[in-house]
Amino acid sequence: MIPLLDLRRQYETIAADIEARLIGVARSQRYVLGPETEQLERSLAAYLGTPHAIAVSSGTDALLMALMAFGIGPGDEVIVPTYSFFATAGVVARLHAVPVFVDVEPSTLTIDVAAVAGAITSRTKAIVPVHLYGQGAALDELVRLADDHGIPLIEDAAQALGARHRDGRR
């Protein structure tokens, strides 16, 4: 069998540190909301230049929480790209909302702004661009479009956390 991904060489360079930290957490029994989580949130917020960061168990849970925070529910439409991990549309469906799939830019594989503009209806309650492979979607244009329509823009950055936008922001 040919493995999809082999991270052994990378792991071996950081194994001692990872294992020591895992043992420390196991001994403390603070698996949730412990000092490691607090440090991660502080470090991530500083790295991203945001006032806060909240660690959750997965990118799926992060998207679900964001959609719930905006009150997305049954019958609402949420624009998502056709090319993404299944969770992007899955969390929309989990809330009994309707994922509206739009095409992606061939050169970046991120959401196509013109396709988003053409998909907006009176039932559109959010736009979820997915930043991929360390590169961001066309955020300036998407922010402008979302603002013009009063629609929240919820960024899925699970695959490009910390990527810089055209103006240098993360």
N, C-alpha and C positions, 0 to 999 in steps of 0.2 A: 504494500500500500504506500502510495506517495502522500506524505503529510501535506496538509494545506499550508501550515505555517510551523516553523521550528524556531522557537525563541531560546533554545538552550544556551547558545553562546552569549546572548545578551544577559540572560538570567545569571549565568555563572559569574559575570563581572560584578553583580550586585547582590548575590545570594546571601552572603554573610550579614549584610545590613538588613535585608528583608526578613531573614529568619530570626534575627535578634529582635526586631520590632514585633513580629508575629508572636514570639514567645512572651514578650513583655505585655502585649495586649491580652493574651490568653491567661497569664498569671494575674493580671489586674481584674479580669472579668468585666471590663468596661468596653463591651463590644459596640455599644450605641451611646452617643453623646459623651464620650470620654475625652480626655485631653488631646488625643491624636486627631479626633474629628474637629475639635475647636481649632487646633493648629492648622489643619488642612483648610478649613474655611477661611481663616485669617490670611494664610499664604495665598490662596486662590484669589481672594478679593483684591489683595495687593497686586498680584500678578496681572489681573484683568483690569485694574484701575476702577473697581466698583466699590461702593460702600459696604456691600454684603455679598456673601456667597453661602449657599446652603448645600451641604453634602446630602445626597440621597443615595439609595441603593443602586440606581441604574438611570441611564438616560431615558428609558421608558417612563419611570416614575417621575422624573423631572418634567417631561412633556405633559404627563397626566396632571401633575400639580399645577403647571402653568395654565393649561386649558381650564381646569376647574376654577382657578383663581379669577379667570375672566368670565366665569359663568357659562361656559360652553355646555350645551345640553341638547336634548332631543330636537331634531329638525334643523338645528343650526348647520350651516355649511362652513367648512374649514378647508382652505386651499392648501394643498400639499403637492410636492413634486412626485412625478412618476418614478423617479430613480432615487430610492432611499431604502433604509432598513425598514422592515415591515411595521415596526413600532410607530413610525411617524403617522401612518394612517390608522394603525390599530388602536391607538389611544383615542382617536377621534370617534371611531366606531364603538369603543367601550363606553363612551359617554352618550351613545345613541345619537350622535351627530353624524353628519354626512361628509365623508372626505371627498373633496373635489380635486381630481387629479389634473395637473397641468404639466406640460412638457418642460424639458430642461434645455439649457444652452449646450449645444454639441461640444464646444471647446472647453467648458468647465464642468459639465454635468451637474451644475447647480440650477435652481429654478429660473425659468425664463420670465422676465419681467413683463413682456408683452402678453404672454400667455396668462399670467396672473391678472393683468388688467382686463383681459377679455373674459375672464371667469367670474369676476365680481358681480354679485347680485344683491338684492335687498336682504337675502338670507345669509350672506357671508358675514361671519362673526370673528374670523381670525385668518391670518396668513402665516404659514409655517415654512419658511425657507430652511433648507438643510445645507450647512456649510460642509464641504467634503474635501478630503485629502489635503488638509492643511490650508485650504483656500476658502475665502468667504464668498457668498453669493453677492450679487450686485446690491449691496445694502443701501447705499444712498438712494437709488431709484426706488427700492422697495419701501423704505421709510417714507419717502415722499408720497408714493402711491397709497400706502396704508393711512398716512395722515390725511390725505385728500378725501378719503372715504370714511375716516373715523373708525378704522378697523385695527385691532391690535396686531402687532407683528411679533410672533414668538419664534425666536431663533433656536434651531436645533444645531448646536455646535459640538455634539458628541464626538464627531470625527475631525474637528478642526479647532478644538479648544485653544484659545490664545492666538489664533491666526490674526494677522494684521489686515485691517481694511485699507483702502486706498489712501486714507489720510493718516495712517499709522496707528490708529486706535486698535485695541484688541477687542 
